[in-house]
């Protein structure tokens, strides 16, 4: 199912799936969903923000500017190493090595999950299309499958997966493959 959505409607979509949804958000390359993160956090969610597009330092500044409480977020930062930016040490951030190894991402997620205190959680990937620049389709599909399985099998918490894809790349083969596994495709 594909719908055009605003951020408040994202909450409704999640509630329709008992906060256990896999949602792919198509948006312009310039678009960003800071407001969606804020709405989720303001409504009792805590989450993991996996960043392939913008380094942790940049994201923290953006979120603070928008009044987003980053104490309810854990970051998995692959963007710093991809951009060559210096990695700042912070207890809320796990930096990924240069290889952007999928197994390393999986370990970072499993390490961070127990730190989320709320029963309503999300994993937010800022740009699945950026990962495609660095990893083969098979690795992206393996990572996507892991995340979908994690969300669907989680028993103790309400877990959702939300990931962005650039609208102009949404028709790429790997995105279509991933889209078959989602509950909702949202166009912003």
Phi and psi in degrees as a GROMACS rama.xvg file:
@    title "Ramachandran Plot"
@    xaxis  label "Phi"
@    yaxis  label "Psi"
@TYPE xy
-120.896  132.103  UNK-2
-136.773  156.443  UNK-3
-94.8053  135.5  UNK-4
-141.716  152.389  UNK-5
-107.613  166.464  UNK-6
-57.5459  -44.4026  UNK-7
-60.0475  -31.0443  UNK-8
-70.4093  -23.5263  UNK-9
-58.6121  -42.4156  UNK-10
-59.371  -44.4841  UNK-11
-62.8134  -41.8736  UNK-12
-59.3915  -45.3265  UNK-13
-62.58  -42.9656  UNK-14
-63.0168  -36.2216  UNK-15
-61.435  -23.7568  UNK-16
-109.344  22.7366  UNK-17
54.5082  37.6451  UNK-18
56.2627  31.6659  UNK-19
-132.064  52.0448  UNK-20
-110.157  156.984  UNK-21
-114.169  116.354  UNK-22
-124.163  128.391  UNK-23
-104.493  126.29  UNK-24
-108.938  118.194  UNK-25
-93.2568  128.951  UNK-26
-150.836  166.721  UNK-27
-62.8934  156.31  UNK-28
-58.9047  -29.5321  UNK-29
-82.3187  -16.3565  UNK-30
-70.0442  156.772  UNK-31
-152.739  155.596  UNK-32
-116.643  43.8964  UNK-33
-56.592  -37.6834  UNK-34
-65.5047  -35.7065  UNK-35
-65.0809  -41.9519  UNK-36
-60.52  -45.3222  UNK-37
-60.5324  -45.8336  UNK-38
-60.8589  -43.9979  UNK-39
-61.9617  -47.9675  UNK-40
-64.4739  -38.9915  UNK-41
-69.0085  -14.2136  UNK-42
-110.874  29.9735  UNK-43
88.7355  2.67695  UNK-44
-85.0369  153.52  UNK-45
-127.74  156.365  UNK-46
-157.993  175.713  UNK-47
-111.413  131.404  UNK-48
-110.423  110.232  UNK-49
-97.214  115.67  UNK-50
-109.256  116.474  UNK-51
-106.985  -17.1183  UNK-52
-99.8465  -41.4433  UNK-53
-128.073  132.355  UNK-54
-60.9265  156.329  UNK-55
-52.1758  -47.1617  UNK-56
-56.9086  -43.4572  UNK-57
-65.1457  -46.0745  UNK-58
-63.6356  -42.4361  UNK-59
-59.3759  -44.7849  UNK-60
-61.1736  -44.5709  UNK-61
-62.2099  -47.353  UNK-62
-63.9181  -43.3952  UNK-63
-62.3542  -40.2637  UNK-64
-59.7194  -37.4817  UNK-65
-89.1738  6.47317  UNK-66
72.9759  27.5525  UNK-67
-90.3326  125.811  UNK-68
-76.4812  99.5271  UNK-69
-75.9672  -3.79369  UNK-70
-69.0115  -12.7483  UNK-71
-100.816  10.4499  UNK-72
-124.829  145.514  UNK-73
-116.5  139.642  UNK-74
-108.702  138.399  UNK-75
-116.071  110.321  UNK-76
-105.023  104.233  UNK-77
-99.237  -17.9384  UNK-78
-68.1758  -35.6929  UNK-79
-59.2569  -48.5253  UNK-80
-69.3219  -36.1913  UNK-81
-66.7249  -32.7936  UNK-82
-91.9336  -8.95724  UNK-83
80.2761  9.08903  UNK-84
-75.0244  147.718  UNK-85
-63.5125  138.138  UNK-86
-93.0754  121.207  UNK-87
-86.7431  136.501  UNK-88
-80.0452  128.241  UNK-89
-152.741  137.345  UNK-90
-64.5193  -16.9757  UNK-91
-97.0675  9.15983  UNK-92
-135.961  131.689  UNK-93
-109.474  123.809  UNK-94
-91.8667  138.912  UNK-95
-97.4725  145.779  UNK-96
-70.3277  170.769  UNK-97
-56.0462  -31.3713  UNK-98
-71.8572  -16.0557  UNK-99
45.1011  55.636  UNK-100
-71.8732  130.766  UNK-101
-60.8446  -39.8524  UNK-102
-63.662  -34.9619  UNK-103
-66.4811  -40.1138  UNK-104
-62.4574  -43.1847  UNK-105
-61.6383  -44.8365  UNK-106
-61.5236  -40.662  UNK-107
-62.7616  -39.9661  UNK-108
-64.8446  -49.0951  UNK-109
-62.4522  -33.7596  UNK-110
-69.1237  -36.7066  UNK-111
-82.2013  -31.7763  UNK-112
-50.5133  -48.4613  UNK-113
-63.7697  -17.0801  UNK-114
-80.1673  -13.8398  UNK-115
-80.2224  123.107  UNK-116
-88.9018  -26.993  UNK-117
-75.46  154.673  UNK-118
-82.7772  -13.2424  UNK-119
-106.164  111.942  UNK-120
-127.525  158.835  UNK-121
-142.379  153.969  UNK-122
-115.491  124.141  UNK-123
-118.361  122.648  UNK-124
-106.967  121.05  UNK-125
-69.6691  -28.7543  UNK-126
-162.261  96.2076  UNK-127
-65.1068  -30.6129  UNK-128
-66.8496  -30.6803  UNK-129
-65.8323  -37.1797  UNK-130
-58.7183  -35.5731  UNK-131
-63.1344  -20.384  UNK-132
-72.6577  -21.6988  UNK-133
-116.3  -18.2966  UNK-134
-127.619  148.499  UNK-135
-71.2053  159.991  UNK-136
-52.6955  -41.3848  UNK-137
-60.2286  -38.9623  UNK-138
-71.6311  -38.7558  UNK-139
-64.3516  -42.2223  UNK-140
-65.6715  -39.1657  UNK-141
-63.9635  -43.3452  UNK-142
-64.2791  -44.9582  UNK-143
-61.3212  -43.4589  UNK-144
-62.4242  -42.4246  UNK-145
-58.2453  -48.0027  UNK-146
-64.9517  -44.163  UNK-147
-61.9184  -44.6386  UNK-148
-62.521  -42.6544  UNK-149
-57.3166  -47.0742  UNK-150
-64.8536  -44.2549  UNK-151
-72.9609  -28.9162  UNK-152
-99.4064  -8.31011  UNK-153
-62.4114  123.526  UNK-154
-100.006  -36.2815  UNK-155
-84.3301  -15.0985  UNK-156
-141.667  159.658  UNK-157
-87.1847  111.532  UNK-158
-118.145  130.355  UNK-159
-123.893  152.134  UNK-160
-118.346  127.169  UNK-161
-128.813  125.382  UNK-162
-137.247  148.157  UNK-163
-95.4777  144.862  UNK-164
-134.705  144.081  UNK-165
-68.4585  132.184  UNK-166
-53.9818  -41.7703  UNK-167
-71.9099  -11.5433  UNK-168
-108.903  2.17294  UNK-169
-62.5729  -20.5259  UNK-170
-90.4077  -0.841672  UNK-171
-61.1829  149.674  UNK-172
-54.3245  -48.3247  UNK-173
-66.5122  -32.3762  UNK-174
-68.3504  -41.9078  UNK-175
-61.2408  -38.1157  UNK-176
-63.2293  -45.6402  UNK-177
-66.0536  -38.3098  UNK-178
-60.7351  -25.7012  UNK-179
-66.7739  -18.037  UNK-180
-99.569  -1.37999  UNK-181
-94.1783  159.293  UNK-182
-83.3672  -36.4551  UNK-183
-141.696  140.718  UNK-184
-112.159  122.941  UNK-185
-113.442  134.074  UNK-186
-111.656  122.554  UNK-187
